[in-house]
Amino acid sequence: MQDKGERKMFDEKEIAYLQEMEERITRSMAVLIESDVTPKFNLLADGIKDIQEKLVPRSRMDDLEDEVKFLKLMCRQMAEDIAKLKKAN
């Protein structure tokens, strides 16, 4: 038995109302996420995919750097050889 001063926190009607409101809010959030947030994430994912497809793999960049170093070395050697040939004449 309850004393006159004591009262349950919520009665059954209030609990039912709160549960209904919670369900409505949950449905509204689900609709909002599905209609607004998910499409934006999908666009973002598509954009990232496009960027990744255009990127040159790191291994290819490393190979190109090695080729450039080699070509620079060859150019320097050829320039020295040409300079020696010019002096020899």
C-alpha positions in Angstrom: 0.0 0.0 0.0 1.1 3.5 -0.8 1.0 6.4 1.6 -0.9 9.5 0.6 2.4 11.4 0.0 3.8 8.6 -2.3 2.9 8.4 -5.9 4.2 6.1 -8.7 6.5 7.9 -11.0 4.3 7.3 -14.0 0.9 5.7 -14.3 0.0 3.2 -17.0 -1.5 5.8 -19.3 1.6 8.0 -19.1 3.9 5.0 -19.7 1.8 4.0 -22.8 2.0 7.6 -24.0 5.8 7.7 -23.5 6.2 4.4 -25.3 4.2 5.6 -28.2 6.2 8.8 -28.4 9.4 6.8 -28.3 8.2 4.6 -31.2 7.2 7.7 -33.2 10.6 9.3 -32.6 12.4 6.1 -33.5 10.4 5.8 -36.8 11.0 9.5 -37.6 14.7 9.1 -37.0 14.8 6.0 -39.2 13.0 7.8 -42.0 15.4 10.8 -41.7 18.4 8.6 -41.8 17.1 6.6 -44.8 16.0 9.7 -46.8 18.8 12.1 -45.9 21.9 10.6 -44.3 22.2 7.4 -46.2 22.1 9.0 -49.7 24.8 11.4 -48.6 27.0 8.6 -47.3 26.5 6.8 -50.6 27.6 9.9 -52.6 30.6 10.2 -50.3 31.5 6.5 -50.9 31.1 7.0 -54.6 33.4 10.0 -54.6 36.0 8.2 -52.6 35.8 5.2 -55.0 36.3 7.6 -58.0 39.4 9.2 -56.3 40.9 5.8 -55.5 40.5 4.6 -59.1 42.4 7.7 -60.3 45.2 7.4 -57.8 48.5 5.9 -59.0 49.5 3.0 -56.8 52.4 3.7 -54.5 54.5 0.9 -56.0 54.1 2.5 -59.5 55.3 5.9 -58.0 58.3 4.2 -56.5 59.1 2.6 -59.8 58.8 5.9 -61.6 61.1 7.6 -59.1 63.7 5.0 -59.6 63.4 5.4 -63.4 63.8 9.2 -63.1 66.9 8.8 -60.9 68.4 6.4 -63.4 67.6 8.8 -66.4 69.1 11.7 -64.5 72.3 9.7 -63.9 72.4 8.7 -67.6 71.9 12.3 -68.7 74.7 13.5 -66.4 77.1 10.8 -67.7 76.2 11.6 -71.3 76.8 15.3 -70.7 80.2 14.5 -69.2 81.0 12.3 -72.2 80.0 15.0 -74.7 82.1 17.5 -72.8 85.1 15.2 -72.9 84.6 14.6 -76.7 84.4 18.4 -77.3 87.7 18.9 -75.4 89.3 16.1 -77.3 88.6 17.7 -80.7 
